[in-house]
Amino acid sequence: MTNHEETQKPSTDNCGGGLSSRDADREEAEKKLASSQYSLFGGETDREKVRKKLARIHYDSEPGITEIFAIRGEPDDEARPDEPIKLLEVNEDTIAAGIMPLGFDPSPTTGMLFPSVIVEVTPEEMERIQRQELPLPCGWTVGELLPRSEPSEPECV
């Protein structure tokens, strides 16, 4: 047994036979971490919900973003569980650099269980994409516009 494994076991050298105060403190800290580790994405497993949440987070954190679109791949690729969530972000504060996909691994500590790819373009580059003068990588197409926020529920009249 390693030292790490030993520190995870309850201590029986105190009168109550329960956890020592040091072990209790560690256990409390681990509970807090576990409850907060999914605070951003909640460990959500629905790709479309995560796609929309990721877009909302990016809208909130980057004031220059005017639009975010889903990027869709080939249907067979999109059905694979390891296929990244892909976003096309139109940002008036970025510089024109062409299509440069930026990949990110899943982040279990934030509850983001999917890999992701972000493509950031200027408004002018977006116009070129729409005119098919600036192509996305092979098999990728511009999908639907993702909302800045959740639509509010209709008010009762």
N, C-alpha and C positions, 0 to 999 in steps of 0.2 A: 504494500500500500504506500502510495506517495504522500508527502506532506500535505499536498493540496486535498487529497481525498480525506485525510485525517481531519483537516480543519472543517470539512463539510459535515462531519458526523456530530451528533449531539454530545455534549460533555456530560459525563455522569459523575464527575468528582465533586459537584456541589451537593448540598443536602437534598434538594428536591429531585435530583436525578435528571433534570431538564437541561436546557441550554445554558452555558455560561453567559455572562453579560456580553463578552466579546462576540460569541457566536450569535447571540440574539441580535446584536447591532448589525452584524453582517447579514443575517437573515432579513432584517427589516430593510436594509439597503438594497438587497436583491429583489425584494417585493416591490419597492418603489421603482427600481429600474424596469422590472417586468411590466408594471402597470403603465409606465411612461414610454416604453420602447416603441409602441405602435401608435404614438400620438399623432403623427402626420398622416399616415395612410391606413392605420388600423388593421394592418395585416390583410387588407381586402384582397380577395382572389378574383373578383370580377374585373376583367381587363378594361372594359369600357368605363366603369366607375373610376378606376385608377387613372385612366387616360384623362378624364374630365377633371379629377382632383388635381393631377399634376399640372394641367393647364391653368387651373385657378391659382395654384401656388405660384406659378411663373408669372401670371398676370399681376398678382399682388406684389411680387418681389422685383419686377422690372417695369418701371413706369413707362419706358419707351415702347413696350410691346403694344401694338395696336390690334393684332389678330393672331390667333393660333389655330392652325388646322391640323387635323389628324393626317398622317401619311399612311396610306394603305399599301401593302405589298400584295404579291400574288395570293389568291385565296388559300392555296395549300400551305404557303409560308405562314400566313396569318393564323392558321389553325394550330400551328405548333406551339406547345406550351413555353418553349424557350425563345420565341420570337419577341424581339423588343417592342415596347410601346414607342411609336415614332411620332414626333411633333414637328411641325413646320411653324416657326415663330417669326412673325413680321415685326421687326424692331427698328424704329426710326432712329435709335441711338447707336446702332451698330454700323460697322463699315462694310462696304461691298467686298466680299471675298469669294463669291461664288457659292457653290453647294459644298459645304464641308460638314458632313455628319459627325456629331460628337457623341460617342457611346458611353453609357454608364452601366455599371453592374447593379444587380439588385442590392438593396440596403436593408437587410432584416432589422437592424436596430431602429429604423424609422418606419418599419412596416411596409416598405416598398419591396414587394416580392418579385417584381418583374425587372428585367433589364430595360433600358430606355435609350433612345437615340433622339437628339435634338438637332435640328437644322435651323439656324438663325439666318435670316435674310433681311435686306433693306426693303422698303416699300417698292423701290424701283426694280429690284431683283424679283420681287413677287410678281410685278407686272410682266416681266420677261418670262417667268415660269408659266403664267397664265396664257401668254402668247406662244408658248412652247419654244421659246428661243433659249431658255436656260433649263436643260433637262434635269430631272431628279435621277438618282441611280436607277439602273435597269430594273423594271418591274414595280417601281414605286409610283404611286399617283397621289395627287392632292385629294384628301378626303373632305369631310364636313368641317365647317367652322365650329370650333369648340367655344362654349359660352364663357364669358368673363366671370359669371356667378351663376349659382343655381337659380332657375326661374322661381319666382315667389309664387306661393299658392294664391289662387284667385280669392279676392275678397268676397264675402257674403254681402248681398245687397238687400 
